[in-house]
Amino acid sequence: MAHADLADYIETRQEEITSVWVESVRQEPRIQSDVELSETGLRDHIPSVIAEICDLLRSNESPTIINTREARVHAYVRYRQGYRGREVVRELSLLRQALLDRIAEKLHHGAHELTIEAYLSAARLINIYIDEEISYAISVYAEAMKPAQ
């Protein structure tokens, strides 16, 4: 299974992935800032983040600061919503799990077109994407902590 096929697979399950992620965020005791958010407010950029990941899978591009716009928007929105930095990191970890679980499920169910190599390559791209977003989020929070000059 080429990355494009895997991107199609993820896109057809985007709503399911997002719903699983929302539920896991709501149940995560280490995330408290989501309490004030409506489901729409919590979901906000996640479908766009998933779409951006799928675009990168299709183009086989490694995530960078240039091609992860939705990730940066999501991180900044969470900062503006009053999330603590560690909550953003945990939320992203849960998104990583939801995405990787979905493609691992396809591998587990014997999808002959999905090889271990293809899974690992896609997982690497997803991990780099999430890491880029975490890196950006840390920079946003670090800048906010700097004293005004």
GIRA-V288784 format. One record per residue. N is the residue number from 0. PHI is phi in whole degrees, 0 to 359 (NA if undefined). PSI is psi in radians with two decimals (NA if undefined). OMEGA is omega in radians with two decimals (none if undefined). Layout:
n: (N & N)
phi: (PHI & PHI)
psi: (PSI & PSI)
omega: (OMEGA & OMEGA)
//
This chain:
n: (0 & 1 & 2 & 3 & 4 & 5 & 6 & 7 & 8 & 9 & 10 & 11 & 12 & 13 & 14 & 15 & 16 & 17 & 18 & 19 & 20 & 21 & 22 & 23 & 24 & 25 & 26 & 27 & 28 & 29 & 30 & 31 & 32 & 33 & 34 & 35 & 36 & 37 & 38 & 39 & 40 & 41 & 42 & 43 & 44 & 45 & 46 & 47 & 48 & 49 & 50 & 51 & 52 & 53 & 54 & 55 & 56 & 57 & 58 & 59 & 60 & 61 & 62 & 63 & 64 & 65 & 66 & 67 & 68 & 69 & 70 & 71 & 72 & 73 & 74 & 75 & 76 & 77 & 78 & 79 & 80 & 81 & 82 & 83 & 84 & 85 & 86 & 87 & 88 & 89 & 90 & 91 & 92 & 93 & 94 & 95 & 96 & 97 & 98 & 99 & 100 & 101 & 102 & 103 & 104 & 105 & 106 & 107 & 108 & 109 & 110 & 111 & 112 & 113 & 114 & 115 & 116 & 117 & 118 & 119 & 120 & 121 & 122 & 123 & 124 & 125 & 126 & 127 & 128 & 129 & 130 & 131 & 132 & 133 & 134 & 135 & 136 & 137 & 138 & 139 & 140 & 141 & 142 & 143 & 144 & 145 & 146 & 147 & 148)
phi: (NA & 288 & 302 & 298 & 294 & 292 & 299 & 299 & 300 & 296 & 299 & 290 & 249 & 303 & 296 & 297 & 299 & 297 & 296 & 299 & 296 & 303 & 298 & 292 & 294 & 297 & 271 & 282 & 293 & 278 & 247 & 252 & 290 & 283 & 303 & 279 & 271 & 290 & 299 & 297 & 295 & 287 & 294 & 4 & 265 & 300 & 301 & 290 & 297 & 298 & 298 & 294 & 299 & 297 & 299 & 293 & 299 & 297 & 273 & 56 & 268 & 282 & 297 & 221 & 299 & 282 & 251 & 235 & 302 & 297 & 297 & 294 & 299 & 301 & 298 & 292 & 299 & 298 & 301 & 293 & 279 & 92 & 297 & 279 & 305 & 294 & 289 & 297 & 299 & 295 & 301 & 292 & 299 & 293 & 293 & 303 & 299 & 298 & 293 & 293 & 298 & 295 & 284 & 293 & 300 & 295 & 296 & 298 & 278 & 77 & 294 & 298 & 281 & 257 & 268 & 302 & 299 & 294 & 299 & 297 & 295 & 293 & 298 & 299 & 297 & 298 & 298 & 296 & 301 & 298 & 297 & 299 & 293 & 298 & 301 & 295 & 300 & 299 & 294 & 298 & 292 & 294 & 298 & 294 & 275 & 293 & 292 & 294 & 251)
psi: (2.09 & 2.86 & -0.60 & -0.73 & -0.67 & -0.67 & -0.74 & -0.74 & -0.81 & -0.78 & -0.66 & -0.30 & 0.26 & -0.78 & -0.75 & -0.80 & -0.78 & -0.76 & -0.75 & -0.74 & -0.81 & -0.82 & -0.74 & -0.62 & -0.78 & -0.56 & -0.16 & 1.97 & -0.34 & -0.08 & 1.99 & -0.43 & -0.23 & -0.24 & -0.68 & -0.18 & 2.42 & 2.96 & -0.67 & -0.74 & -0.60 & -0.78 & -0.58 & -1.54 & 0.03 & -0.79 & -0.65 & -0.63 & -0.81 & -0.74 & -0.69 & -0.71 & -0.76 & -0.69 & -0.73 & -0.66 & -0.77 & -0.71 & -0.13 & 0.61 & 2.47 & 2.38 & 2.38 & 3.09 & -0.45 & -0.67 & 0.42 & 0.79 & -0.83 & -0.61 & -0.78 & -0.71 & -0.81 & -0.81 & -0.76 & -0.71 & -0.75 & -0.70 & -0.83 & -0.45 & -0.05 & 0.19 & 2.52 & 2.68 & -0.79 & -0.47 & -0.67 & -0.77 & -0.76 & -0.74 & -0.75 & -0.61 & -0.70 & -0.61 & -0.75 & -0.81 & -0.77 & -0.75 & -0.86 & -0.62 & -0.69 & -0.79 & -0.52 & -0.62 & -0.72 & -0.74 & -0.77 & -0.63 & 0.26 & 0.51 & 1.85 & -0.47 & -0.20 & 1.91 & 2.86 & -0.71 & -0.76 & -0.71 & -0.85 & -0.69 & -0.78 & -0.72 & -0.69 & -0.79 & -0.78 & -0.76 & -0.76 & -0.71 & -0.90 & -0.70 & -0.67 & -0.74 & -0.72 & -0.77 & -0.78 & -0.75 & -0.75 & -0.71 & -0.66 & -0.83 & -0.66 & -0.74 & -0.69 & -0.46 & -0.25 & 2.40 & 2.52 & 2.44 & NA)
omega: (3.11 & 3.11 & 3.13 & 3.11 & 3.12 & 3.07 & 3.09 & 3.13 & 3.13 & -3.12 & 3.14 & 3.12 & -3.09 & -3.13 & 3.10 & 3.13 & -3.14 & 3.14 & 3.09 & 3.14 & 3.12 & -3.14 & -3.13 & 3.08 & -3.13 & -3.11 & -3.07 & -3.10 & -3.14 & 3.08 & -3.14 & -3.03 & -3.14 & -3.05 & -3.09 & -3.07 & 2.97 & 3.09 & 3.10 & 3.11 & 3.12 & -3.12 & -2.98 & -3.02 & -3.04 & 3.08 & 3.10 & 3.07 & 3.13 & 3.12 & 3.13 & 3.07 & 3.13 & 3.08 & 3.12 & 3.07 & -3.13 & -3.10 & -3.11 & 3.10 & 3.04 & 3.13 & 3.09 & 3.10 & -3.08 & -3.02 & 3.10 & -3.09 & -3.11 & 3.09 & -3.13 & 3.11 & -3.13 & -3.13 & -3.12 & 3.10 & 3.12 & 3.08 & -3.12 & 3.12 & 3.09 & 3.06 & 2.96 & -3.10 & -3.11 & 3.09 & 3.09 & 3.13 & -3.14 & 3.11 & 3.12 & 3.07 & 3.11 & 3.07 & 3.09 & 3.14 & -3.12 & 3.13 & -3.10 & 3.09 & -3.12 & -3.12 & 3.06 & 3.10 & 3.11 & 3.11 & -3.12 & -3.11 & 2.99 & 3.07 & -3.05 & -3.12 & 3.12 & 3.12 & 3.06 & -3.14 & 3.13 & 3.10 & -3.10 & 3.12 & 3.11 & 3.12 & 3.11 & 3.14 & 3.11 & 3.12 & 3.13 & 3.12 & -3.14 & 3.11 & 3.08 & 3.14 & 3.10 & 3.13 & 3.12 & 3.14 & 3.12 & 3.14 & 3.10 & -3.13 & 3.13 & 3.11 & -3.13 & -3.11 & -3.14 & 3.10 & 3.10 & -3.11 & none)
//
